[in-house]
Amino acid sequence: MKHLRIARRLMLTMFVLVGAVGIHYPAQAHDSDDCEAPVNAWKPRDAVRTMAQQKGWQIDRLRIDDGCYEVKGRDADGRRFKAKLDPVTLDVVRMKREDDDHGGARGRLPEANSGKPPADAPPEGLLKPGTKPQIQIR
């Protein structure tokens, strides 16, 4: 009986300690893309807009997230992007473009295929229905 009580108490203590460490640890962890500069050292939003204009960006949304400026918009090539900027230096901390994820666009510009054949394609087309492709090995 006495050994059973000691074992239960030990198990309970272990669960409490593991739980306390598990709850405390995420509060201590920092994301590498968080900014920790004091607010009085930040550059104004107008400076962010000016920097974006110099880079050829069109800003759709400018907000603050994790202590950084977060910009959503289109880059100079017309691709959608999301960037986190250091509020003091306006350096890009993290940037994600629409073709960076594993979805839709995958490296194509939005207007890359407008239904026209490529400029170097022969005018009569590459393949005709009912014919075999001709292959040349060089």
DRENDO-1510 file (C-alpha; in Angstrom, 1 decimal, always signed):
<recs>
REC; n; res; u; v; w
REC; 1; MET; +0.0; +0.0; +0.0 .
REC; 2; LYS; +2.7; +2.4; +1.0 .
REC; 3; HIS; +4.7; +1.7; -2.1 .
REC; 4; LEU; +1.6; +2.3; -4.3 .
REC; 5; ARG; +1.0; +5.7; -2.7 .
REC; 6; ILE; +4.6; +6.7; -3.2 .
REC; 7; ALA; +4.5; +5.5; -6.9 .
REC; 8; ARG; +1.3; +7.5; -7.5 .
REC; 9; ARG; +2.7; +10.6; -5.9 .
REC; 10; LEU; +5.9; +10.3; -8.0 .
REC; 11; MET; +3.9; +9.8; -11.2 .
REC; 12; LEU; +1.7; +12.8; -10.4 .
REC; 13; THR; +4.8; +15.0; -9.7 .
REC; 14; MET; +6.3; +13.9; -13.0 .
REC; 15; PHE; +3.2; +14.8; -14.9 .
REC; 16; VAL; +3.0; +18.2; -13.3 .
REC; 17; LEU; +6.6; +18.9; -14.0 .
REC; 18; VAL; +6.4; +17.8; -17.7 .
REC; 19; GLY; +3.2; +19.8; -18.1 .
REC; 20; ALA; +4.7; +22.9; -16.6 .
REC; 21; VAL; +7.8; +22.6; -18.9 .
REC; 22; GLY; +5.5; +22.0; -21.9 .
REC; 23; ILE; +3.4; +25.1; -21.1 .
REC; 24; HIS; +6.4; +27.3; -20.3 .
REC; 25; TYR; +8.6; +26.3; -23.2 .
REC; 26; PRO; +6.5; +27.7; -26.1 .
REC; 27; ALA; +6.2; +31.0; -24.2 .
REC; 28; GLN; +10.0; +31.2; -24.2 .
REC; 29; ALA; +10.5; +30.2; -27.9 .
REC; 30; HIS; +11.0; +33.0; -30.4 .
REC; 31; ASP; +10.3; +32.8; -34.1 .
REC; 32; SER; +13.3; +33.8; -36.2 .
REC; 33; ASP; +11.2; +36.2; -38.2 .
REC; 34; ASP; +9.9; +38.2; -35.2 .
REC; 35; CYS; +11.1; +41.8; -34.8 .
REC; 36; GLU; +11.9; +43.0; -31.3 .
REC; 37; ALA; +12.9; +46.7; -31.9 .
REC; 38; PRO; +11.3; +49.3; -29.6 .
REC; 39; VAL; +8.4; +51.2; -31.2 .
REC; 40; ASN; +10.1; +54.6; -30.8 .
REC; 41; ALA; +12.9; +53.5; -33.1 .
REC; 42; TRP; +10.5; +52.4; -35.9 .
REC; 43; LYS; +10.4; +54.2; -39.3 .
REC; 44; PRO; +7.0; +55.5; -40.2 .
REC; 45; ARG; +4.6; +53.7; -42.6 .
REC; 46; ASP; +5.3; +56.4; -45.2 .
REC; 47; ALA; +8.9; +55.2; -45.3 .
REC; 48; VAL; +7.7; +51.7; -46.0 .
REC; 49; ARG; +5.5; +52.9; -48.8 .
REC; 50; THR; +8.4; +54.9; -50.3 .
REC; 51; MET; +10.8; +51.9; -50.1 .
REC; 52; ALA; +8.1; +49.6; -51.7 .
REC; 53; GLN; +7.7; +52.1; -54.5 .
REC; 54; GLN; +11.4; +52.2; -55.1 .
REC; 55; LYS; +11.4; +48.4; -55.4 .
REC; 56; GLY; +8.5; +48.5; -57.9 .
REC; 57; TRP; +6.1; +46.9; -55.4 .
REC; 58; GLN; +2.4; +47.7; -55.3 .
REC; 59; ILE; +1.1; +47.5; -51.8 .
REC; 60; ASP; -2.4; +46.0; -51.2 .
REC; 61; ARG; -2.0; +45.8; -47.4 .
REC; 62; LEU; +0.4; +47.2; -44.8 .
REC; 63; ARG; +0.1; +46.1; -41.2 .
REC; 64; ILE; +2.1; +45.2; -38.1 .
REC; 65; ASP; +2.6; +41.5; -37.2 .
REC; 66; ASP; +5.0; +40.0; -34.7 .
REC; 67; GLY; +6.6; +43.4; -34.2 .
REC; 68; CYS; +7.4; +43.7; -37.9 .
REC; 69; TYR; +5.8; +45.5; -40.8 .
REC; 70; GLU; +4.0; +43.0; -43.0 .
REC; 71; VAL; +3.4; +44.0; -46.6 .
REC; 72; LYS; +1.1; +42.2; -49.0 .
REC; 73; GLY; +1.0; +43.1; -52.7 .
REC; 74; ARG; +2.6; +42.6; -56.1 .
REC; 75; ASP; +6.2; +42.8; -57.0 .
REC; 76; ALA; +7.7; +44.5; -60.1 .
REC; 77; ASP; +7.0; +41.3; -62.1 .
REC; 78; GLY; +3.4; +41.3; -61.1 .
REC; 79; ARG; +3.6; +38.3; -58.8 .
REC; 80; ARG; +1.8; +38.4; -55.4 .
REC; 81; PHE; +4.0; +38.4; -52.4 .
REC; 82; LYS; +4.0; +38.7; -48.6 .
REC; 83; ALA; +7.0; +40.3; -46.9 .
REC; 84; LYS; +8.0; +41.0; -43.3 .
REC; 85; LEU; +10.2; +44.0; -42.9 .
REC; 86; ASP; +12.4; +45.1; -40.0 .
REC; 87; PRO; +10.7; +48.3; -38.7 .
REC; 88; VAL; +14.0; +50.0; -38.0 .
REC; 89; THR; +16.1; +49.2; -41.1 .
REC; 90; LEU; +13.2; +48.2; -43.5 .
REC; 91; ASP; +15.3; +45.1; -44.4 .
REC; 92; VAL; +13.3; +42.1; -45.6 .
REC; 93; VAL; +13.2; +39.6; -42.7 .
REC; 94; ARG; +11.1; +37.1; -44.6 .
REC; 95; MET; +9.5; +37.0; -48.1 .
REC; 96; LYS; +7.1; +34.6; -49.7 .
REC; 97; ARG; +6.0; +34.9; -53.3 .
REC; 98; GLU; +2.9; +33.3; -54.9 .
REC; 99; ASP; +5.1; +30.7; -56.7 .
REC; 100; ASP; +7.0; +29.8; -53.5 .
REC; 101; ASP; +4.3; +27.6; -52.1 .
REC; 102; HIS; +3.2; +24.4; -53.7 .
REC; 103; GLY; +0.0; +25.7; -55.2 .
REC; 104; GLY; -1.3; +27.1; -58.4 .
REC; 105; ALA; +1.1; +29.5; -60.2 .
REC; 106; ARG; +4.4; +27.6; -59.7 .
REC; 107; GLY; +6.9; +29.9; -61.4 .
REC; 108; ARG; +4.6; +31.3; -64.0 .
REC; 109; LEU; +3.8; +35.0; -64.4 .
REC; 110; PRO; +0.1; +35.7; -64.2 .
REC; 111; GLU; -0.2; +36.5; -67.9 .
REC; 112; ALA; +2.4; +34.0; -69.1 .
REC; 113; ASN; +0.0; +31.9; -71.1 .
REC; 114; SER; -2.5; +34.1; -72.9 .
REC; 115; GLY; -3.7; +31.4; -75.3 .
REC; 116; LYS; -1.2; +32.4; -78.1 .
REC; 117; PRO; +1.5; +30.1; -79.4 .
REC; 118; PRO; +5.1; +30.8; -78.4 .
REC; 119; ALA; +6.9; +33.3; -80.7 .
REC; 120; ASP; +9.3; +30.7; -82.0 .
REC; 121; ALA; +6.6; +28.1; -82.9 .
REC; 122; PRO; +6.2; +27.3; -86.6 .
REC; 123; PRO; +3.1; +29.1; -88.1 .
REC; 124; GLU; +1.5; +25.8; -89.1 .
REC; 125; GLY; +1.8; +24.4; -85.6 .
REC; 126; LEU; +3.9; +21.6; -84.1 .
REC; 127; LEU; +1.6; +18.7; -84.4 .
REC; 128; LYS; -1.3; +17.9; -86.7 .
REC; 129; PRO; -4.1; +15.5; -85.8 .
REC; 130; GLY; -3.3; +12.0; -87.1 .
REC; 131; THR; +0.4; +12.5; -87.7 .
REC; 132; LYS; +3.4; +11.2; -85.8 .
REC; 133; PRO; +5.8; +13.6; -84.3 .
REC; 134; GLN; +9.2; +13.9; -86.1 .
REC; 135; ILE; +12.2; +13.7; -83.9 .
REC; 136; GLN; +15.7; +14.9; -84.6 .
REC; 137; ILE; +18.5; +14.0; -82.3 .
REC; 138; ARG; +21.5; +16.3; -82.6 .
</recs>
